[in-house]
Amino acid sequence: MKKTYFASDFHLGANGLLTSRERERKIVRWLDQIAPEAGALYLVGDLFEFWFEYQTVIPKGYSRFLGKLAELRDGGLPIHIFTGNHDLWMFGYFEEEFGIPVYHRPIEVEMSGKRFFIGHGDGLGPNDRGYKLMKKVFTNRLNQWLFRWFHPDLGMRLAGFSSQASRDAMPEEERSWLGEEREWLVQYCHRKIDQGVEPDYFIFGHRHLPIEWKLKNGRSQYINLGDWMSFCSYAVFDGSDLKLHFFEQEGAPMRNHNLPNDAMTIMPQ
């Protein structure tokens, strides 16, 4: 059967181990490679470092990536996009231009008898009250309307400054595994299990670490897709199992049944 692919956190527009343009070309190579076997593609947020759709303007650049999405979608591949905290201002362009649905909240789906809970992961779990408040500000319709009145050049410049400042302000300890009791997406999964939500896989991005973590009910797994700033990681569901892979480089996911001695650390960006 065809395989289902998951990836997140491309952050096109920001430089990492590769420049944004080099990373875009790498993502397109990956999409070309998986296309013959792909039955569906889920892109789980933060595809762009910043994205805002003005009424008649979209951000400049990303032509190779957007063109490849159009090609794959026109060829019949189902593609699903989730907003992240860096690209939450998607207002209909992907639906109208490509026929690609965009999800602003986590969804639950079933594939081949397996249940999936999928979302970007920002603003979930305990703590992080500052970001949750900020997200309410950013998703407020009045604030979005006001931002539209900025000239796109000014709006994009302000957004780029804000994104970089947010990245620089990330505490160093959050760039590595914090331990099960402090990983807020693990705690969120456990809380959902307590509420009776027990999918086979919880799939998130946002954390920037490739993780395969068996949860407390002994059946569900928390999968974090990692990122393409450092790891170029993605997940594949073959109809039976879901596993993390790494494109054009070596890597290993964080697992609680095979935890390395030193915590996996994000490379400096």
Summary of the structure (lengths in Angstrom):
residues: 269
radius of gyration: 17.9
end to end distance: 38.3
largest distance: 52.1
contacts: 813
relative contact order: 0.17
helix: 32%
strand: 22%
